[in-house]
Amino acid sequence: MIRKQMVQPLETERLQLRGWKRSDAPQLYAYASNPNVGPKAGWKPHESIAESRKIIETVFRESRVWAIIEKTGGRIIGSIGLSEDRLRPGVRSLELGYSLAEEFWGHGLMTEAAKRVIAYGFEYVGLDVMMIRTGEENIASQRIIEKCGFQYEGTLRRIYKIYDGTIKPVRCYTMLREEYDSLRHAGVL
Ligand SMILES: CC(C)(COP(=O)(O)OP(=O)(O)OC[C@H]1O[C@@H](n2cnc3c(N)ncnc32)[C@H](O)[C@@H]1OP(=O)(O)O)[C@@H](O)C(=O)NCCC(=O)NCCS
């Protein structure tokens, strides 16, 4: 088991990443209530600010989850996090996950955030593996995963029961420590 630490602030060219606060609930609700966002990642759209606050206090506290803030407007526009890799008990591995407000899609922002969190995972947490899973229809997420240099491992069929009861297949990808080192060396990360 990898010891949980407080998330430390991170920065990229266009973004600041910091831990979530209870008072961020209205900003989380603003994008997480959009039905085009959560279901693509398997979660139900938030129905109230109170529900968003509860997610901050429970789900986000149990993992390392950052709020993504765009530097120009100072607004929270998404989240990115590392959570327990339940497929690899006893291995120094965490699972990457993310979501972004719809009006900010298509500008390379999540790829930028993901590359920063990948570096944090291998260099600061000392991971041996990072894992990410995504739905078959989620082409945008698959592109991010490819651009970051993860390796496709295979698809687990009829595995993931989402909030509405549907059971979906998931595509699984990993990056090993030595692959991270090579990608860093090659300037991909
Ligand atoms: C997935 C998500 C985070 C992408 O964020 P983003 O900042 O737009 O991603 P980026 O711009 O960094 O990269 C997206 C890539 O997918 C491509 N893309 C997006 N939609 C596409 C589509 N329908 N077909 C083909 N390519 C597509 C983009 O062109 C871009 O690739 P490129 O840089 O080669 O042009 C955002 O769409 C989102 O929050 N979706 C809902 C939640 C979610 O799916 N979370 C992930 C769960 S695994």
The ligand as an ORCA input file, in Angstrom:
! r2SCAN-3c Opt
* xyz 0 1
  C     -11.083     13.376    -22.042
  C     -10.870     14.876    -21.737
  C     -10.237     15.016    -20.375
  C      -9.958     15.461    -22.835
  O      -9.427     16.732    -22.424
  P      -8.747     17.720    -23.500
  O      -8.029     18.784    -22.756
  O      -9.746     18.116    -24.514
  O      -7.680     16.716    -24.172
  P      -6.454     17.136    -25.111
  O      -6.861     18.335    -25.917
  O      -5.230     17.227    -24.286
  O      -6.311     15.853    -26.068
  C      -7.454     15.291    -26.689
  C      -7.058     14.615    -27.993
  O      -8.147     13.836    -28.469
  C      -8.503     14.273    -29.775
  N      -9.948     14.060    -29.898
  C     -10.923     14.564    -29.141
  N     -12.117     14.095    -29.553
  C     -11.860     13.270    -30.574
  C     -12.658     12.468    -31.418
  N     -13.987     12.407    -31.260
  N     -12.065     11.728    -32.390
  C     -10.723     11.765    -32.553
  N      -9.891     12.507    -31.771
  C     -10.473     13.240    -30.804
  C      -8.074     15.710    -29.840
  O      -7.936     16.153    -31.181
  C      -6.734     15.618    -29.091
  O      -5.747     14.981    -29.888
  P      -4.636     15.799    -30.733
  O      -3.867     16.624    -29.723
  O      -3.832     14.743    -31.356
  O      -5.390     16.663    -31.703
  C     -12.208     15.654    -21.770
  O     -12.825     15.432    -23.016
  C     -13.162     15.207    -20.670
  O     -13.110     15.707    -19.564
  N     -14.071     14.254    -20.972
  C     -15.059     13.797    -20.004
  C     -14.457     13.017    -18.830
  C     -13.535     11.902    -19.298
  O     -13.747     11.310    -20.359
  N     -12.516     11.581    -18.498
  C     -11.568     10.533    -18.831
  C     -12.022      9.236    -18.304
  S     -10.844      7.955    -18.690
*
